[in-house]
Amino acid sequence: MLVIMKKSVTEEQLQGVKQYLVDNDFDFHQSTGANRVIIGVIGDTQNFDPARLKAQAGVLEVFKIPEEE
């Protein structure tokens, strides 16, 4: 799953999203670019509703990686 943060995300909001991921038993990798922060979520996201994560402050969009057949 990929989490795209808003350009205006604050450090507090970013920490809140990362803590939310840890609290839900996910690991993550943060990529920080010039204009955007992207978080790659590592773990079993098959039954996770991305809307729960998108509701977090500072999150722009959440993309689930499709399962392979």
N, C-alpha and C positions, 0 to 999 in steps of 0.2 A: 504494500500500500504506500502511496506517496501523499505527503501532506505539503501543500503549497501555502506558505504564509503570506499575509498581506505585506505590501511594501512598507506600510506604516506600523508594522508589528513592534511592540516594545519588548525590551529584554524580560520584563515581568511576564508578559503574555507568552513569550517563547518558553520561558521556564515552566509556566503553567501547563502548556501543551506537553512538554517533555515529561513532567511529573505525572500527568494524566496517562501517558503511554506506559510509564513504569508501573503505575498503580494498576493498570490493566494487563500486566504481565507481558508487555512488549519491550523489545529492544529497539534501538533506532540508530541511524547514522545521519548526521546533519551536514548539509552542503550549503555553505554561505557564499553567495555570489555578490556582485556589485549592487544589485537591486532587489534580490529576492533570497529568501531562505527556503530550502526544500528539505523535508525530513523523510528519509526512507525508513519505513516501519518494518521491523523484522519480527516474525512470529506468525502464529496461526490466525489469520484474519478472515478465514472462510465464513465464520458465523458472526463476525463483528459488523455492526451497522455503522457505515461511515458517517451517517448523519449525526451520530453522537459526537464524533470528533469534529465535524464541521461546525458544530454549535459552540465550540471553544473560542474564546476571544483571540483574535489575531489570525484565525485560519481563513484563508480565501477559498480553497478547494481541497477535496480529498478524492484520490483516484485509487480504486482497487485494481490490483493486477489480476487479469483473468486467469482462471485455473486452466491448466493444460488437460486435454482429453486423452 
